[in-house]
Amino acid sequence: LLLDTYRTFGCDSGQPTFRYSLLDGVKDGFLINPVVVDARTDITTKLLSEQGYAVMAPVGEDGQQEQSFVSKDFEKKFFSKATNELFCQTFIKNGLRDPVTGEFGKGLVFAVSQNHAAKLTQLLNELADVLWPGKYQSDFAVQVTSSVPAAQQYTINFTNNNLLGSANFNAQYKTSKARVCVTVGMMTTGYDCPDILNLALMRPVYSPSDFVQIKGRGTRKHNFLEQLFDDELKPLINESEKVRFKFFDFFANCEYFEEKFDYDEVLKLPARSSEGEGQGGDPPPPIGGLYEHTGTDAIFHVAEQQIGYEGMKIDRMFFEKFEDQVKADPMLQQQVENEQWEQAIDYVTSQLFDKPNEYFNLEKLRRAAGVDRRLSLKEILQKIFGLIPYFKSKDELLEDEFQEFLLANQSKLAEDQGIAVLAMKYFFKAYATDAALRAIIDDKRFGELNVNPAFGVGDLRAVPPEWREGIPEYVKDYVPLNQFM
């Protein structure tokens, strides 16, 4: 489950390597974009400011002097229980709920250090005991860091939905009793748990690869009915498919990587050291004075934003890095110029893919391109070398395929079928993109169209009788369906 980072995200060189493609419907694409919750307290707002959070801190035995703390000092030099409490309250109050039972959706919380993780775990369990008395008995949140003996097994159990028990709200619904894992670095790299609905960065992040890995924990699709064994309840679940997840950002990390991070500079830096807090250890003792805020804190700002199809700036950098490398290769330039596409594809696959430091591959490039369909490597090379102006969307390709269908069958189309073209187009697109509909049509299970939300009996009747079989035959013979997956 804990896969090597370079095999999953190619983060060895410290480069952003992953794109979150917004789905144009659940069946389109592979991943899900987050709803970012930018939440800042009075204290974190000051920690994030240029001036920092200024206090009179003790120096020596009797002295005091003004000292400023910034975001990277949080839980290292600067401590505030009230701020941690607000983090946890905001997370539980605004987190997505499980669509089957309505309990808090499974989540991951990323802390500064193991000590910080322990604090947050305790706070989350205390809140859960208040909100759901007797339901969790301090099993709501679990610390998963290297200091916990069974931490590795905890990660596996959380994925398998049996961490500290299962089916806590419904005996027929197998979902983990523990709802939140609080970690530092153990569950960032390639950890696979597709039913995650809530992520929280309760720490600042400065490495783009760390940020991308953490954000990626929520992007997997999931059908929650897979864990429900009550057939009578299944039809009553309105949103069984995972179509969103929330990404709680308490230290303006999204803003940092969108507006402030120097991507040009990072490309010149050596790979990050593997030492330190990214591996789950506590930070080294701070230099200078410590300060513990014992007063209150309050929410200063909370805003939600659905990340659109274009993604974040950090999501777009991976494709640009590959583009620069391809353009600089004289062998590829020659092959593309001579339209030697098979040789060019073989060359990229053997010479550029899965190599240190970037670990490019076709799947990552597809995601980085942000297109709602499967791109071929040929298309990617055509775009890089300016032979096509942009990647056509799925619908644009479908329009092209339908126009070719009309041209190929121009002599067969009756003069009075002009009004039926729209119905034929809808059938053509639906059949080409929906595997379930193809199975219904091919097997002649037309009764199932009465309950099909995407293409019903009325839609089929609107298609001229001769084309109810003609369109499927044409699609199977002439339309490459892989490009629409």
ZIQUI-V684073 format. One record per run of one state. SS is the DSSP state (H for helix, E for strand, - for the rest). FROM is the first residue (numbers start at 0). LEN is the number of residues. Records with the same first field share a line. If there is no record, write none. Layout:
# ZIQUI-V684073
SS->FROM-LEN  FROM-LEN
This chain:
# ZIQUI-V684073
-->0-4  8-22  31-2  48-4  59-3  69-1  74-3  94-2  97-6  104-2  110-3  131-9  143-7  159-6  166-6  173-2  176-3  183-14  201-6  216-3  220-2  228-2  234-6  241-3  249-3  260-2  266-10  279-11  293-5  306-6  327-2  337-3  353-6  360-1  369-7  384-9  408-6  433-1  442-3  451-5  461-3  478-2  484-1
H->4-4  41-7  70-3  80-14  113-18  150-9  207-9  223-4  230-4  252-8  262-4  276-3  312-15  329-8  340-12  361-8  376-8  393-15  414-19  434-8  445-6  456-5  464-14  480-4
E->30-1  33-8  52-7  62-7  73-1  77-3  96-1  103-1  106-4  140-3  165-1  172-1  175-1  179-4  197-4  219-1  222-1  227-1  240-1  244-5  290-3  298-8  352-1  359-1
